């Protein structure tokens, strides 16, 4: 029983020391930026050529035109009630 109390006090003191260290090093100083970070749109940098990038974006917008010219639409089978 005394061993468990000693270990729990040691763990609590460790967490308290780590919390105080985090506060002193400025971990919790900036409370504004995380709340507005979602409002910013981050653009991904692509390794493709500029002309290829525009072509890829067009293909993403028009998935029917990708691949062969046949219109391959899949339909789910109708359920029997």
C-alpha positions as CSV (number, residue, x, y, z in Angstrom):
1,X,0.0,0.0,0.0
2,X,2.8,2.4,0.9
3,X,4.5,1.5,-2.4
4,X,1.4,2.5,-4.4
5,X,1.1,5.8,-2.5
6,X,4.7,6.6,-3.1
7,X,4.6,5.8,-6.8
8,X,1.4,7.9,-7.3
9,X,2.9,10.9,-5.4
10,X,6.1,10.5,-7.6
11,X,3.9,10.5,-10.8
12,X,1.9,13.5,-9.6
13,X,5.0,15.5,-8.8
14,X,6.5,14.6,-12.2
15,X,3.4,15.8,-14.0
16,X,3.3,19.0,-11.9
17,X,7.0,19.7,-12.8
18,X,6.4,19.1,-16.5
19,X,3.3,21.4,-16.4
20,X,5.3,24.2,-14.7
21,X,8.1,23.7,-17.2
22,X,5.7,23.9,-20.2
23,X,4.2,27.1,-18.8
24,X,7.6,28.7,-18.2
25,X,8.8,27.9,-21.7
26,X,5.8,29.5,-23.4
27,X,3.8,26.5,-24.4
28,X,0.5,28.2,-23.5
29,X,1.3,31.8,-24.5
30,X,-0.4,31.9,-27.9
31,X,-4.1,31.2,-27.5
32,X,-5.3,33.2,-30.5
33,X,-3.5,31.5,-33.4
34,X,-4.9,28.0,-33.0
35,X,-8.4,29.3,-33.0
36,X,-8.1,31.0,-36.3
37,X,-5.7,28.6,-38.0
38,X,-8.6,26.7,-39.6
39,X,-9.6,29.9,-41.4
40,X,-6.4,29.9,-43.5
41,X,-6.3,27.9,-46.7
42,X,-2.9,26.1,-47.0
43,X,-1.9,25.4,-50.7
44,X,0.0,22.3,-51.3
45,X,3.2,22.7,-53.3
46,X,3.3,20.3,-56.2
47,X,6.3,18.8,-57.9
48,X,4.6,18.7,-61.3
49,X,5.1,21.2,-64.1
50,X,2.8,24.2,-64.1
51,X,1.0,23.0,-67.3
52,X,0.5,19.5,-66.0
53,X,-0.9,20.9,-62.7
54,X,-3.7,22.8,-64.5
55,X,-4.4,19.7,-66.6
56,X,-4.7,17.5,-63.5
57,X,-7.1,20.0,-61.9
58,X,-9.3,19.9,-65.0
59,X,-9.3,16.1,-64.9
60,X,-10.3,16.2,-61.2
61,X,-13.3,18.5,-62.0
62,X,-14.5,16.3,-64.9
63,X,-14.1,12.7,-63.9
64,X,-16.2,11.5,-66.9
65,X,-13.5,12.6,-69.3
66,X,-10.7,10.8,-67.5
67,X,-9.5,7.6,-69.3
68,X,-11.4,6.4,-72.3
69,X,-14.3,8.3,-73.9
70,X,-16.9,5.8,-72.9
71,X,-19.3,6.8,-70.2
72,X,-18.8,4.1,-67.6
73,X,-21.4,4.7,-64.8
74,X,-22.0,2.0,-62.2
75,X,-25.3,1.5,-60.7
76,X,-26.2,-0.4,-57.6
77,X,-28.5,-3.4,-58.0
78,X,-32.1,-2.8,-57.0
79,X,-33.1,-4.4,-53.7
80,X,-35.9,-6.9,-53.8
81,X,-38.6,-6.2,-51.1
